């Protein structure tokens, strides 16, 4: 009979737990179910909105906790009760949006389970993003004025970019806002700004403490820069095979890709004995 090796696994979602077709494969579902059945705690920590990730963790049959918005919000899966939440004030958000508008960036503002954007509604890439996340955006022309006038405190702000432009925008925003906010990348088309200190690493620490698990007995797994803090925080940090090189270099182990069932491999290799 298999037994627990690591008591807690915290996994990123997009590019890690799901494959490139936005699917949780049966292999991964079986592995997670087996891990939980012997007493393991499996948690998802994602950049997605809470309303976007909740149906997907329930698809996995999970209860317990889920972390959304890069760890800015942590909630109970069964009740939906929010246990931890931080954000960016409407004044700060307006100032960020004003700067982003000045450099002609596409802007997504995530405020209390609503998504506001300055991207036109019929934009092909916005529509793809909406389909993947299951969230429809509200299009706003003067987004910096809208955020301030309507007191839209927010959990994070993100820019949709072409992959070839991501690094340049990341460096611009890191230089401009990095002292006051957490600036990171969650996908090859996203650069994100969230509250300073509300990282995925902080979420892993919170979740471990909540369940009374020593951080040394945790695994964190991801694929992008926004996962760096949590794989550095966890007892065992794992990068999937399709991860960015910076994450692979920081990881204790590099798994197969998300399309090859990386999370199932990690559970089998490290989660269980």
C-alpha positions as CSV (number, residue, x, y, z in Angstrom):
1,X,0.0,0.0,0.0
2,X,1.3,3.4,-0.9
3,X,1.9,6.0,1.8
4,X,2.6,9.7,1.8
5,X,6.1,11.1,1.2
6,X,5.3,14.8,0.9
7,X,2.1,15.9,2.7
8,X,1.2,18.9,0.6
9,X,1.4,19.5,-3.1
10,X,0.7,23.0,-4.5
11,X,0.4,23.1,-8.3
12,X,0.1,25.9,-10.8
13,X,-2.8,25.4,-13.3
14,X,-2.2,26.7,-16.8
15,X,0.8,25.1,-18.5
16,X,1.3,22.8,-15.5
17,X,-1.7,20.9,-14.3
18,X,-3.6,21.1,-17.6
19,X,-2.4,20.3,-21.1
20,X,-2.2,22.7,-24.0
21,X,-5.8,21.9,-24.9
22,X,-7.0,23.3,-21.5
23,X,-7.7,19.7,-20.3
24,X,-7.0,17.9,-17.0
25,X,-6.2,14.5,-18.4
26,X,-7.5,11.3,-16.8
27,X,-4.0,10.3,-15.9
28,X,-3.6,13.4,-13.8
29,X,-7.0,13.1,-12.3
30,X,-6.3,9.5,-11.2
31,X,-2.9,10.5,-9.7
32,X,-4.4,13.4,-7.7
33,X,-7.3,11.2,-6.5
34,X,-4.8,8.5,-5.3
35,X,-2.7,11.1,-3.6
36,X,-5.7,12.6,-1.7
37,X,-7.1,9.2,-0.9
38,X,-4.0,8.4,1.3
39,X,-4.2,11.7,3.1
40,X,-2.3,14.0,0.8
41,X,-3.4,17.7,0.5
42,X,-3.5,18.9,-3.1
43,X,-3.9,22.6,-3.8
44,X,-4.0,24.7,-6.9
45,X,-2.3,28.1,-6.9
46,X,-3.0,30.1,-10.1
47,X,-3.0,33.5,-11.6
48,X,-6.6,32.9,-12.7
49,X,-9.5,34.7,-11.1
50,X,-11.4,32.8,-8.4
51,X,-14.5,32.4,-10.5
52,X,-12.3,30.9,-13.3
53,X,-10.4,28.4,-11.2
54,X,-13.3,27.2,-8.9
55,X,-15.0,25.0,-11.6
56,X,-11.7,23.4,-12.6
57,X,-10.6,22.4,-9.0
58,X,-14.1,21.0,-8.5
59,X,-13.6,19.0,-11.7
60,X,-10.7,17.4,-10.0
61,X,-12.9,16.6,-7.0
62,X,-10.9,18.7,-4.6
63,X,-12.0,20.3,-1.4
64,X,-9.8,22.3,0.9
65,X,-8.2,25.5,-0.4
66,X,-7.5,27.2,-3.7
67,X,-5.2,30.3,-4.3
68,X,-6.1,32.7,-7.1
69,X,-4.7,35.9,-8.6
70,X,-1.1,34.8,-8.0
71,X,-1.9,34.0,-4.4
72,X,-3.5,37.4,-3.7
73,X,-6.7,35.6,-2.8
74,X,-7.0,32.2,-0.9
75,X,-10.5,30.7,-0.5
76,X,-12.2,27.5,0.7
77,X,-13.3,25.4,-2.3
78,X,-16.5,24.0,-0.7
79,X,-17.9,27.2,0.8
80,X,-16.3,29.8,-1.3
81,X,-15.3,31.7,1.8
82,X,-12.3,34.0,1.3
83,X,-9.7,33.4,4.0
84,X,-7.0,35.8,2.7
85,X,-7.2,38.7,0.4
86,X,-5.0,41.7,-0.6
87,X,-5.2,44.1,-3.4
88,X,-4.2,47.3,-5.2
89,X,-6.2,50.5,-4.3
90,X,-8.3,52.2,-7.0
91,X,-5.9,55.2,-6.9
92,X,-2.8,53.0,-7.4
93,X,-4.6,51.0,-10.1
94,X,-5.6,54.2,-11.9
95,X,-2.0,55.4,-11.9
96,X,-0.7,52.0,-13.2
97,X,-3.4,52.1,-16.0
98,X,-2.4,55.6,-16.9
99,X,1.2,54.6,-17.4
100,X,0.2,51.5,-19.3
101,X,-2.0,53.6,-21.6
102,X,0.9,56.0,-22.2
103,X,3.0,53.1,-23.6
104,X,0.0,51.8,-25.6
105,X,-0.3,48.5,-23.6
106,X,-3.3,46.3,-23.5
107,X,-4.8,46.5,-20.0
108,X,-6.8,43.9,-18.0
109,X,-8.0,45.0,-14.5
110,X,-9.2,42.2,-12.2
111,X,-11.5,43.7,-9.6
112,X,-13.6,41.5,-7.2
113,X,-14.4,38.8,-9.7
114,X,-14.9,41.2,-12.6
115,X,-12.6,41.6,-15.5
116,X,-12.3,45.1,-17.1
117,X,-10.3,45.7,-20.3
118,X,-9.4,48.5,-22.7
119,X,-9.1,45.9,-25.5
120,X,-12.0,46.0,-28.0
121,X,-14.6,43.4,-27.6
122,X,-14.1,41.6,-30.9
123,X,-10.3,41.3,-30.5
124,X,-9.3,37.8,-31.5
125,X,-6.7,37.4,-28.7
126,X,-9.1,38.7,-26.0
127,X,-11.7,36.2,-27.2
128,X,-9.2,33.4,-26.9
129,X,-8.4,34.5,-23.4
130,X,-12.1,34.7,-22.5
131,X,-12.6,31.2,-23.8
132,X,-9.7,29.7,-21.9
133,X,-10.6,31.3,-18.6
134,X,-14.4,31.1,-19.0
135,X,-14.7,34.8,-18.0
136,X,-16.2,37.5,-20.2
137,X,-14.5,40.9,-20.1
138,X,-16.2,44.3,-19.7
139,X,-14.7,46.7,-22.2
140,X,-13.9,50.2,-21.0
141,X,-12.5,53.0,-23.1
142,X,-10.9,55.3,-20.4
143,X,-9.9,52.5,-18.0
144,X,-7.8,54.6,-15.7
145,X,-10.7,57.1,-15.2
146,X,-13.2,54.2,-14.8
147,X,-11.2,52.5,-12.1
148,X,-10.8,55.7,-10.0
149,X,-14.4,57.0,-10.5
150,X,-15.9,53.6,-9.6
151,X,-13.5,52.9,-6.7
152,X,-12.4,49.7,-8.4
153,X,-9.8,48.3,-6.0
154,X,-8.3,45.3,-7.7
155,X,-6.5,42.0,-7.1
156,X,-4.1,42.5,-10.1
157,X,-3.5,44.2,-13.4
158,X,-2.3,42.3,-16.5
159,X,-1.2,43.1,-20.0
160,X,-1.8,40.8,-22.9
161,X,1.2,40.9,-25.3
162,X,2.6,39.1,-28.2
163,X,5.3,36.6,-27.0
164,X,8.1,38.4,-28.8
165,X,7.2,41.6,-26.8
166,X,6.8,40.1,-23.4
167,X,10.4,40.4,-22.1
168,X,10.7,44.1,-23.1
169,X,7.4,45.0,-21.4
170,X,8.3,42.9,-18.3
171,X,11.6,44.9,-18.0
172,X,9.8,48.2,-18.5
173,X,7.2,47.4,-15.8
174,X,9.7,45.9,-13.4
175,X,11.8,49.1,-13.6
176,X,8.7,51.3,-13.2
177,X,6.7,49.4,-10.6
178,X,9.0,46.7,-9.1
179,X,9.7,48.7,-5.9
180,X,6.0,49.0,-5.0
181,X,4.4,45.9,-6.6
182,X,5.1,42.4,-7.6
183,X,5.7,42.3,-11.4
184,X,5.8,38.9,-13.0
185,X,4.9,36.8,-16.1
186,X,2.4,34.0,-15.9
187,X,2.3,33.0,-19.6
188,X,4.2,33.9,-22.7
189,X,1.5,36.4,-23.5
190,X,1.0,37.9,-20.0
191,X,2.8,40.4,-17.8
192,X,1.2,41.0,-14.5
193,X,1.3,43.5,-11.6
194,X,0.0,42.4,-8.2
195,X,0.4,43.6,-4.5
196,X,3.9,43.4,-3.2
197,X,4.4,40.3,-1.0
198,X,1.2,38.6,-2.2
199,X,3.1,36.0,-4.2
200,X,2.6,32.3,-4.8
201,X,5.4,31.7,-2.4
202,X,3.5,33.5,0.3
203,X,0.4,31.5,-0.6
204,X,2.3,28.2,-0.2
205,X,3.5,29.3,3.2
206,X,0.0,30.3,4.2
207,X,-1.6,27.0,3.0
208,X,1.1,24.9,4.7
209,X,0.5,26.8,8.0
210,X,-3.2,26.5,7.7
211,X,-3.0,22.7,7.4
212,X,-0.2,22.4,10.0
213,X,2.3,21.0,7.4
214,X,6.0,21.7,7.7
215,X,7.2,23.6,4.7
216,X,9.9,20.9,4.2
217,X,7.1,18.4,3.5
218,X,5.6,20.4,0.6
219,X,6.1,20.3,-3.1
220,X,5.4,23.2,-5.4
221,X,5.3,22.8,-9.2
222,X,5.0,25.4,-12.0
223,X,6.0,26.5,-15.4
224,X,6.6,30.3,-15.4
225,X,8.2,33.2,-13.6
226,X,5.2,33.7,-11.3
227,X,5.9,30.3,-10.0
228,X,9.5,31.1,-9.0
229,X,8.6,32.2,-5.4
230,X,6.7,29.1,-4.6
231,X,9.2,26.6,-5.9
232,X,11.8,28.4,-3.9
233,X,9.6,28.4,-0.8
234,X,8.6,24.7,-0.9
235,X,10.6,21.8,0.4
236,X,10.8,20.4,-3.1
237,X,10.5,22.8,-6.1
238,X,9.6,21.3,-9.4
239,X,9.5,22.8,-12.9
240,X,7.6,21.1,-15.6
241,X,9.4,20.2,-18.8
242,X,7.8,23.1,-20.7
243,X,8.8,25.7,-18.1
244,X,10.9,28.8,-18.8
245,X,14.6,28.3,-18.3
246,X,14.8,30.6,-15.3
247,X,12.3,28.3,-13.4
248,X,14.1,25.1,-14.5
249,X,17.4,26.5,-13.3
250,X,15.9,27.3,-9.8
251,X,14.1,23.9,-9.5
252,X,15.2,20.9,-7.5
253,X,13.7,18.7,-10.3
254,X,12.5,19.1,-13.8
255,X,9.6,16.9,-14.7
256,X,8.1,15.9,-18.1
257,X,5.9,18.5,-19.8
258,X,2.3,19.4,-19.0
259,X,1.3,17.5,-22.1
260,X,3.0,14.4,-20.8
261,X,1.2,14.4,-17.4
262,X,3.9,16.2,-15.3
263,X,1.8,16.4,-12.2
264,X,1.0,12.6,-12.3
265,X,4.8,12.0,-12.6
266,X,5.5,14.2,-9.6
267,X,2.9,12.5,-7.5
268,X,4.3,9.0,-8.4
269,X,7.9,10.0,-8.0
270,X,7.8,12.2,-4.9
271,X,4.3,12.5,-3.4
272,X,3.9,8.8,-2.6
273,X,6.1,6.0,-1.3
